[in-house]
Amino acid sequence: MMPWSLELFWETINPTFIENWPQAIRERALPALDLQVPQEELLAAMSHTRFRNWFPNLRPFMSLDALTERINDGLNHFEGGAFLRLGSRSPKDAVQAQQFGLHIENGGQGVGLLTGNSRRVAFDIRSAMDYSYLPRLFLRPWRTIPAWSEFRCFIQSGEVVGLSQYDFRFLGRSELLLTHAKIIEAALRHELEVIIPHLHLSDVVVDLILVPADDPDGIITAGHLERGAVVARLLELNPFFMQTNPALFSWLEPMDGSFRLVR
């Protein structure tokens, strides 16, 4: 086993960032608009957080006007608001996200997510800068994703070694999922067959969501599942390592290729 190091950590997580996905993979995923944010605007956001001491010589409370305007310009491409995230992951631990969710309709709300003391965002920006890497900020069109419709898939050496219900803690046992498990598993495995040949990583954790087969940009409902009218779509790529939540599997045991639901 290779000794763990910060360099190995960075080399493991970096290829999973949206901006580093192959074009064929991005075409299978939810659309994402790169806001092309310069480093000084990201640092301005960090200057308003309690993590600003992570960034050497950073003046507190720098102007956020340019970042706010940039996010507003990006939002002009979307109707109904958007979801803001780094290429690495989202600010779901920000104060604003915890209180009001991740849906944004204006630049002020977007800046609020970035300045809302998200340790995830601050850590990722600081880590990127340690390796002279410019973090990327994306907008995705807002969509409702029911908890039962998201799944975590484990790929090792280019093979599917496990499929799992994503929200096992709060959703728990779901009769909907148990009743339609075969339809769900077939949709997940079909999408993985399509994307695995295009993946740039042989070991990776893939998050998929179910979407309506006749309207992949629409909102999935239980009725779609009951009719078998569902397909899977790529949401996220995550590193294949112990820091990634294994859902209903364990990193301490070999994965057996099964599809696991809370029963």
N, C-alpha and C positions, 0 to 999 in steps of 0.2 A: 504494500500500500504506500502511495506517495505521502511524504510528510506534509501536513497541512501548513499553509502559509497564506499571507494576505495576497500574494501574487497569484496563487492557485485559486483563491476565492474569486478574485477579479476575473481571471481567465474563464472561470466556470459560469459566472453570472452574466458577463457581458454579451455573449452570443444570444441570450434569451431576450434582450431588449428589442422592442419593436423595430427600431431603426436598423437593426442588424439581421432581420429576417430576410431570407431570399424572396424575390418578387413573387414567385409561385406560391409561397406560403402566405404572404400578405394578401394575395388575391383570394385566398380561402377564408380570410379572417374578417371581422368587423372592420369597416373603413376607419382610417385614422389620418388626421391632418397634422403634419409637422409644423409647429408654429415658428420654427427657426429662431428660437430665443437665444440671444447672446449671453455670454457668461455674466456680464455686469447686471443684467436684469434678474437672473437667478440669484445672484449674490444680494441684490437689493431686497428680494423676498426673504432671504435668510437673515438679513439684518434686522428684521422685525420679529424674529423668533427667539426663544430661549436657548437655541443652539448656536447663536451667532459666534460664541467663543470657540466653536469648532473651526472657524474660518479666520486665519491670521490677518490681523490689521483691518478687519472689517468694521467700518463705521456703522454705528447703530442708526436705525430708522432712515435709511436711504430712500430716495424718491421711488415711488411705485407707478408713476404716471405712464412711463413707456411700456411697462409690462401690462398694465391695465388696458391700454389702447391696443396692444398686440392681441390680447385675448378677445377684446371686443371685435376686432377685425376678423379674427378666426371664426367667431360665433356667427358672423354674417353668412357663413356657408351652410348653416344648419337652421332648420325650423324646429321649434320645440325644445331648444336648449341642447346642452352637450355634457359630456363626461370628460373631465380634465385629468390627465395622468402623465407621469414621466414615462419614458420608454421602458423603464425598469418596472415600475409598479405605481399604484395610485396612492393618494394621500388619505386613505380611509381612516387613519388614526388621528387626523386633524380635528380640532375642537369643532369647527363648523360642520365637518362631515358627521361627527358623532351626534350633533344636535339637529342638523337639518338635511343630512344626506349629501350625496355627491353631485346632484343635478345642479348645473349652473346655467343662468340665462344672461349674465352680463360679466364684464371684466372684473368688476369689484368682487363678485362672488368667487371668481376663479382665483384672484389674488388672495382672498380670504382663506381658501383651502391651502395655498402655499405658505401663508404666513401664520397658519393656525397651529403651530408647534407640532407638526407631523415629524416624528422621529424617522419614519421611513424615508420621507423626502430629503430631510437634512442629511441622513446617513448616505443616501445614494448620491446626492450632489457632492458631498465631501469625498466619498470614495472615488467618484469619477475624476475629480480634480486632482486627487493624489496620483492619478495615472495620465494626467494631461488629456483627459477625455471630456468633451463638451456634452453634458446631459441634454437630452431632447425632451421637449414638452409637446404633448399631443392632445388634440380634441377628437373625441369620437361622438357621433350622433347619439343623443340620449335614447335609450330604450329600456323598457321594463324587462327584467330578467327574473322570473319567479325562482325562488330558492330550489324548487324541485327539478328545475330544468338544467342545472349545471352539474358537470361531472369531471372528475379528475382521472386522467389516463396516464399510465406509466409506460414509457418506452425505454427498453434497455437493449443495447446492441442491435438497434433497428427493429426490435420485436415488441409486440404488446405483451407486457407482463402483468398488467393489472388495470382494472376499471373500477371506479368507486363513485358512489354518491358523494357530492362535494360537501353539502351542508348536512353533516351528520349530527352536529351538536344541537342546533336549534330546531331544525326541521324534524330530525329524528325519524321514527318509523312513518312511512308514507304508504298508505294503501294504494294510492295512485301509481306510485313507482313499482310496487310489488306486483300489482295486477298487470302492468304493461312492461314488465322487465324485459321480455324477449324482444319486443319492438324497439325499446330503448337501446338494448345491447347491440342489436343489428344496425341501428343508425350510427352509433358510436364507432363500431368496428368498420363500417363502410367508409366513414369519413377518414379514419386513421389509415385505411388502405390507400386512400387517395393522397394524403399529405405526407406519409412516411417517406416515399421515394424522393420528395423534394426537401426534406428536412436537412439542415446543415449540421445537426447533432445526432449522434447515434444513441445517446442517453439523454432523455429529456422528459419532463412532466408536462403534459398537454392538457389544458382546460378547454372543454368543449361545452357548448350550450345547444339545447334543442330549439329549433325554429320551425315555423310552419313550412311544409314542403312546397306549398303553392305561393308563398310570400315570405322569402327568407329575411326580409327587412321588417316583417310584421311582428306583432306580439303573440307569443305562444300561449295557448290556453289548454286547459285539461281536455277540452273537446277535440283539439287537434290530436292529442295523444290517444284518446279513446277511438278515434277514427284511423289511427295509424298513419296520419298525414304529417309526419315529422321527418326532418333531417337534422344532422348535426353541423355546427359551424364553429370554427376556431375562435377562441376568446383570448387565451394567454399561452405563453410558453414559460416554463419555470425550470430552474436548475434541478438536475437529478442528484440531489444530495440531501443530507439529513436536516438541513435548515428549512427545506420545503415540507409543508405539512403532508404526511402520507395518507391522510383521510382514513379510510377503514383498513388500511394496510399498516405495516410496521417496517421501519428501516432496519430493524434488528433480525428480521426473518426474510428468507427468499420469497419473492412474490410469485404466485402460482398461476397467473394469467386469468384469474376468475373475475367476474363482475359482482361487486359487493354492494349490498344495500343494507340499511338498518332493518333488522327483522324482529 
